[in-house]
Amino acid sequence: MERPVRFEHHRWVGDKRTQIVHDVDACDRPEIIEELMEAETFICFGPDELSEARNRGYRRCRCCGSVDA
C-alpha cells in the first residue's frame, strides 16, 4: 500500500481509539488505514519504530503482516 500523504516518512501509525499500531508498508487491508485517516484519530511515533509504539502502550495490528515485528 502507498503511504498516506501526511505520513510519507512514517511506517508505523497508531489509532488513538483502539491503541493499535499499523504497519503502513505491510498492511493487508488498506481500508483500515484509509478509515483511520478519515477519522483523524491517528498518531505517529518518534523514532518511527514498533518498539516506540509499544513503549506508549500500542499493540501491533494482526492484519499488518510486518516481516520484522
Buried (B, 14 or more C-beta within 10 A) or exposed (E): BEBBEEBEEBBBBBBEEEEBBBBBEBBEEEEBBEEBBEEEEBBBBEEBEBEBBBEEEBEBBEBBEBEEB
